Amino acid sequence: MKYILQQAALTFASFALLYGLVGGVSFLVFPDPSRGGVRDFQAAERTLFMTVPKYVFLGRSVLDGPGNKVLVVGASNAAVGFLQRRIQSKFECAQVSNLAIGGSNVSEVKQVIDLIHETQGNRDRTLNTFVISVWYGMFVDSEIKYVDPDRNRGDTDLDIERYRYGFYRRTPEGPVAVLPPNWLDVGVMMLRPLLLVEKAAREARSAANLLLTGRRSAQRTEIEREAAVMSEQEKRNALDYWDKTMGSTSRISEKEVDLLRNVIGSLVNAGEKVLLVDLPIPAWHRDRSPYHQDYEQKIEDLSRQFKDRPNFVSMSMSDLDGNEDYSDEVHAKRHLANIWSDRLADVLNPLVCDKTAKPQASLHAPEQSATTSGR
């Protein structure tokens, strides 16, 4: 028995040493970003965290620092349309982070905001400016949207990350934190060896794809996206996809609208700033969608409800609807993303940096065209 115990102890010590060595290597290859590091969460693929939901969940402690913070939340069109570095270059008074997660609905946006607050505690929240970027595709109930067979019905991508490593446990009342929020960095540090192994496996798959298909992933490159032009069949397929995704009701979810109203109200009542952005889509999609008119009316009503609050601004970029400025039914090409980013910075600067005046964005931004093609 003594010999067995000695061998077990030796095995455990060897495993612990190996785990520690792999963790040390992870710090050499991917330095800890949680103290003043990279704030472009869309660069997740180049980090140890690999995906945006994982990066947002495990890397959010970076948002607990001092100073003004601009926090962009939304879905994939906000992720590719609002360029963190370009916006950051126009700010001296704030640090800009893009936390938009592809495929998000309003419920997942609220989860992102709640996780940020959880990390920050109660201090310095008045230094937050949330850029809540929306379009009609985000107003669908989670029970309809998140029904993949490999997840619990209604679980968002962030929910998957909550439970993946045991940071949260599932209860009938919802997720409950197992690890206290102020221990997040400790938990992430303990996970680093595992994350590095996962990263190595992911890179190996990408290398295999490159050898077999000539591509590292199915995602189009920026050059390919810039050159893309949708065929009529692709447009019909896109409309069919969103009809199925939205639940075929021709109206957006009232539940998600009410949730957005509550989120905005909670933020502005707490002294945090909110910029609600009505994101444009190409004209062909806008004009043929059965959901867009209902969405526009409800967003306009929301904007009017909060327009007299000094820490709330809304803006629309509806004039940027050129069909050839989009790589598909919703995502702006890079040249248009530059314009989106510049407009956002122009509206944000007085809201975030000027303590004496509220920007006059209202429901419509100033005229500024990307191209006239496809209009």
N, C-alpha and C positions, 0 to 999 in steps of 0.2 A: 504493500500500500504506500509506504514511504517513497519507493522508487517511482510509482505512478504519479504521486503528487509532485515530485521533483520534475518529472518530465512534463507534466501539465503546466507547472509554473514556468519552466524553460520555454515551452511552446508559446505560452501567453506573452512572456517577455520578448521573445523573438518577433512575434506578430506586432506587439506594441512598438518595438524599435523600427520595424519595417514601415508601419503605418506612419510613425513620426517622420521617417526619412522621406516618404512620399509627400507628406505634408510640407516638409521643408523645401522640397523641389518645387511644389506648387507656388510657394512664395517667390521663388527665383524666376519662374516662368511667367506667373501672373501675380504681380505685386498687389497687396491688399488695397482695394479702391475705397475702403470705407472711411478714409480720413483725407478728404480733399482731393479724391481721385477723379476719374472720368465720370462725367455726369450725363453722357449721352447713352441712355439706356437702350437706344436702338442699335447700339454697337455690341449687343450681347453676344453675337456669334464670335466676336474676336476676344471674348473674355472667358474666364473659367466657368461662367454661368450659362453660356451657350444659347439660351432662349430668353426672350424678353420677359415672359411671366416669371421665370426662375430668377432673372436678374433683378426685377422689381421686388420680388418677395425677399430674396436673400441679400440683395445689395442696397436696400433702402436706408440703411443707417447713415449713408452719406448725406441724407437730407436732414439730419439732426444738427447740423452746424449752425453757426450764427449768420446773421445777415439776411437780406431779402432773397426770396426764392420764387422763381417762376416755374410752375409745375404744369406741364402740358399733359392732359389726360384725354383719352378717346380711343378710337379704333385705328385700323391700319392706314386709313387715308390721312389721319393726323400724324401717324408715325412717319410716313414718307413725305408728307406735304409740309411739315414744319421742321426745318433743318436746324438742329440744336446749335451747331457751330455758327451758322450764319446769324441766327437770332442772338446768340451769346455775344458775337462780335459787336453788336449794337448796344450792349448794356455794360455800364460800369457799376451800376448800383445793385445788381442782382445776379444770382447764379441761375442758369436756365437748365432745366431737365425735361426731357421728353420721355414720359412714362406710358405713352399710348401702347395698347396691346391689341394686336390684330384679332379681329373677330369679337371685340368687346360689345356688350350691350350696356345700357345705363347701370344695371345692377353691378356689373364688373367694374365700371368706373367708380361707383361708390365704394367697392371693396378696396380699390387702389387708394382712394382718399382716406378711408378708415385705417389702412395699414400705415400710411404716412403719419397720421395723427397718433397712432399707437407708438410709433418710433419716436416721435417728437415729444410725447407727453403734452403737458399744457403750456410749456414755455415757448415763446417766440412764434406762436401760431399766427399772430397778427402780421408777421413778416411774409406769410404765404400769399401768393397770387395764383389761383387755379385757373388755367385756361381749359375750360370744358368744351371740347370740340365735338359737335354732334351732326348727324345726318339721319335720314329716316330709317336706315338699316340697323340702327342701334336700339330702336324702340320695339323690341320683341321680347316676350317673357322668357325667362331662363328655362322654364320647363318645356318650352317649345324649341328654343334655340340649341340647348346643350343636351342632346339625346344620343350622342355617340355610344355604341355598345361597350366601349372601354372606359366609360366613366359612369358615376352615379348620375341619374337624371337630374338636370338642373345645376350640376357642378360646373363652375367656370374653370378656365385655365388656371386662375389664381387659386381656386379651391384645390385643384390637383396638387399644386405646389405646397399648399398648407399641410396636406396630409402625407405627402410623399416621404418626408424624412422625419415625421413624428413631431413637428413643431406644434401642430394642433391635433386635437382628437375630435372625432365626429360625435355629436349628440343630437337628440331630437330637437333641441332648441337652436341648433346651428354649431359652427365650429367654436371650440374652446381652446385657448392657448395653453399648451403644456409647458413651453419654455417662456418665462417672463420676457417681455419685449426688450428690457434693458440688458438681457443676456443674448440678444440676437447675434452679436459679433462673435461671442464665444461659441455658440452653436455652429455658426458658419465656419469658424476656424477648425472645429472638430470634424466638419464635413469635408474639408478641403482635399484630403487624400482620395475620398470617394468621388468627388467632383472631378478631380484630375483624371482618374481612371475612366470616368464617363466621357470626359472631353477627348481622351485618347481614342476611345472606341468610336466616338462620333467622327473624329478626323480620319480614322481608318476607313470608315464607311464612305466618307467623302472622297478619299483617295481611290477606293475601289470603283465608285461611280465615275470618277474622272477617267480611269482606265477603260471602263466598259462603255461609257456613253459620251465621253469627251466633255462632260459637265460635272461639277462638284455637287450640284443640287438641281432640283427642278425649277428653282426660282430664276426668273429672268434677270439678266444683268441690267445695269442702268442704261447702257447703250441700246440693248434690245427693247427696253421699255420706251425709250425716247423714239424709237423707230416704229413702234407698234401702231397699227391701224386696225380697228375692229371691223370685221365683215358683218353683213346683215345677219347671217346665221349666228355669229358669236353674240350679237346684240340680243337676238331672240332667246338664246340660251341663258344669257345673263338675266333677262327679265323673268324667265321661268324659274331660275335659281332663287331670285329674291321673292318671287311669289310663294314658293315652297317654304323658304326660310321664315317669312313673315307670318305664315299661317293662313294665307289665302283669304284674308278678311277685308282687304282694301282699306283698312284703317290701322294706324299704329297703336301700340299697346297703351291704354290709359294708365295701367299700373306703372309702366316705366315712365310715363310723363309725370305722374304724381310723385314718383321717386325722385326724378330730376328736380322737381319743384321743391321737395323737402331738402334735398342736398344743398341746393342754392340757398334756400332760406337759412339752413343751419350754419352754412359758412359765413354768410354776410352778417348774421346775428352774432356770430362769435368774433367779428372784427376782421375776418379774412377777406381778401379781395377775390372777385370772380369776374372773369371775362368769358361770356358765353358766345361761342363762335358757331354760326350756322354755316357749315361747310358746303361748298358748291359741288355739283356733279355735272357731267356733260349734258348739253341741252337735249340730245336725243333721249337720254335716260330720264331726265327730269320730266320731259313732255309726255313720255309713254308710261311712266310709273303710276299705278293707281294709288300709291301711298303718299306721294310727295305733297299733294295739295293739303291733305289732312295734317301732315307733319308741319308744313310751313305755317299753317294757321295756329297750331298749338305752340310752336316756338315763338311766334309773334306775340301770342297771349302771355307766355312766360316772360318774355323780355319786357313787356309793358308792365307786368305785375311788379317787377323789381327795379324799373328804370329810375325811380326817384331815390334809390339807395345810393349813398355816395361811394360805396365800395363795390358797386356792380356796374358793368358795362356789357353791352351786347354788340356784336358786329356780324355783318353778312358780307360774303364775297360772291353774291349770286351773279354778278356780271362776268365772272371768270368761268364761263360755261362752254368755251370753245371745244367742240368735239375732238379735234385733233390734239388738244392739249392734255388728253388723258390716255393712259396706256390701256385702260379697260373701262368698265362702267363706273368707276369711282376713284381710281388712284391718279393723282396728278403726275405728269412727267416732270423731270428735273427742272426744266426751264420755268414751268409754272410753279413748282415748289419754291423756287427763289422768290417769286412774287408773293405767294402766300406768306412766306417767312418775313419778308420786308413789311407787308401790311400788318402782320401781327406785331412786329416790333414797334411800328409807328403808333399803334393803339396802346400797346403795353407801356411804352416809356413814360407818358404822363401819369398813367394809373399807378405805376410802381415807383417811379423816381421823383415825380413832382408832387410834393405834399400839399400844394396850394390849390390844385385844380383837377377836376375830373375830365378825362378825355371825352370828346363829343363823337363817339363812334355810332351810337344809337343803333338803328336797325340796318343801316347801310354804310359801307365803307366808301371812300372817295373813288372816283372812276380811275381805273388803271387796267388796261387790257393786256392779256398775254399774247394772243394772236387774234386775228379775225376769222381764221379758217374754221369752217364747220359751224359757224354761228347761224 
